[in-house]
Amino acid sequence: MTIARSPFDVQGWRDDFQPLPCFAKAIHLYESLGSSNYQSLYEYPLLPPFVEIPHMADIAFHIFGKDLQELYYNAFTAIAFKHPRLIAYLQKQPVASLDEIIIALNRIISITDQNEGCSLKAVSFHGEIQPFQNNLLQWEMIVDI
């Protein structure tokens, strides 16, 4: 990923930069062949932090993580893909239960809505955390829109 090239305009970057959610789907090892040409030598696929799943009236995701804290951040990332302005209001805080995750996410949605409007209404108090492959956890998150 190329972020910037020389000459780098620091003030222009600060003025124009807009944080956006992102995650990596795989790690690749490339060989540079010169003249901006690259050959893939190896790929290691990564489990995504979430997967959007069909839902009749709202939006829903399967959220994956190794612990509650990672579930919180991955759930936040999922809703940030739907409303990127949420990123400005991320509150880094410890969470000790699914209810605390949902309360923290709803606080972020509420603050965003108060300050600039938000297309999301709330994360539902729904579902339970389940064991998933490779010692991960999974939670089905439903978001009211």
C-alpha positions in Angstrom: 0.0 0.0 0.0 1.4 3.4 -1.0 0.3 6.1 1.4 2.3 9.0 -0.1 5.1 9.8 -2.5 7.8 12.4 -2.4 7.5 15.4 -2.3 5.1 15.0 0.7 2.8 17.9 1.5 2.2 17.4 5.3 -0.3 20.2 5.6 -2.2 19.1 2.5 -2.3 15.6 4.0 -3.7 17.0 7.3 -6.3 19.1 5.4 -7.5 16.4 3.1 -7.1 13.2 5.1 -10.4 11.4 6.0 -10.1 8.3 8.2 -11.8 5.3 6.6 -12.3 1.8 8.0 -10.2 -0.9 6.5 -8.9 -4.4 7.1 -6.6 -6.8 5.4 -7.9 -10.0 3.7 -4.5 -11.5 3.2 -0.8 -10.9 3.6 1.2 -11.1 0.4 4.9 -11.4 -0.3 5.8 -9.7 -3.6 9.0 -9.5 -5.7 9.6 -6.2 -7.3 10.4 -6.6 -11.0 11.1 -2.9 -11.5 9.0 -0.2 -13.3 6.2 -0.7 -10.8 5.7 -4.3 -11.7 5.4 -6.9 -9.0 5.1 -10.7 -8.9 3.2 -12.4 -6.0 5.4 -15.1 -4.4 3.2 -16.0 -1.4 -0.2 -15.3 0.0 -1.5 -16.0 3.5 -5.3 -15.5 3.8 -6.7 -13.9 6.9 -10.1 -14.4 8.6 -12.0 -11.2 8.2 -13.0 -9.3 11.4 -16.7 -9.5 10.3 -19.0 -10.8 7.5 -22.2 -9.0 6.6 -25.1 -11.4 6.5 -28.6 -11.0 5.1 -31.3 -9.5 7.3 -34.9 -8.6 6.4 -35.3 -5.1 7.8 -31.9 -4.1 9.3 -28.3 -4.9 8.7 -26.5 -7.8 10.4 -23.0 -9.1 10.7 -21.1 -12.1 12.1 -18.4 -10.5 14.2 -15.2 -12.6 14.9 -12.6 -12.1 17.6 -10.2 -13.8 20.0 -11.7 -12.1 23.0 -14.4 -9.5 24.0 -12.1 -6.5 23.3 -11.4 -7.7 19.8 -15.1 -8.4 19.3 -15.8 -4.8 20.3 -13.3 -3.3 17.9 -14.3 -5.6 15.0 -18.0 -4.8 15.6 -17.1 -1.1 15.6 -15.2 -1.6 12.3 -18.3 -3.3 10.8 -20.6 -0.4 11.6 -17.9 2.1 10.5 -18.1 0.6 7.0 -21.8 1.6 7.0 -21.2 5.1 8.5 -17.4 6.1 8.3 -17.9 9.3 10.3 -18.2 7.0 13.4 -14.4 6.7 13.4 -14.0 10.2 14.9 -16.0 9.1 17.9 -14.3 5.7 18.7 -14.0 5.3 22.4 -11.2 3.0 23.4 -12.4 1.3 26.6 -12.3 -2.1 28.2 -15.3 -4.3 27.8 -16.2 -7.2 30.1 -19.4 -8.5 28.6 -21.5 -8.5 25.5 -23.9 -6.0 27.0 -20.9 -3.6 27.6 -19.9 -4.0 23.9 -23.4 -3.1 22.8 -23.7 -0.2 25.2 -20.3 1.2 24.0 -21.3 0.8 20.3 -24.7 2.5 21.0 -22.9 5.4 22.8 -20.7 6.0 19.8 -23.8 5.9 17.4 -25.6 8.3 19.7 -22.8 10.8 20.0 -22.2 10.7 16.3 -25.9 11.3 15.7 -26.0 14.2 18.1 -23.0 15.9 16.5 -23.6 15.4 12.8 -26.4 12.9 12.2 -26.0 9.1 11.7 -27.8 6.7 9.4 -27.6 4.0 12.1 -30.1 3.9 14.9 -28.7 1.3 17.4 -27.1 -2.0 17.9 -29.7 -4.5 19.1 -29.4 -6.3 22.4 -29.4 -9.6 20.5 -27.6 -12.9 20.4 -24.9 -14.6 22.4 -21.2 -15.0 21.9 -20.5 -18.5 20.4 -17.2 -20.4 20.0 -15.9 -20.3 16.5 -13.0 -22.0 14.6 -9.4 -21.7 15.7 -10.3 -20.7 19.3 -12.1 -17.5 18.1 -15.5 -16.2 19.2 -18.4 -15.2 17.0 -21.4 -12.9 17.7 -24.3 -12.1 15.4 -24.7 -8.3 15.6 -28.0 -6.7 14.3 -28.0 -3.0 13.7 -31.3 -1.0 13.4 -31.3 1.4 10.5 
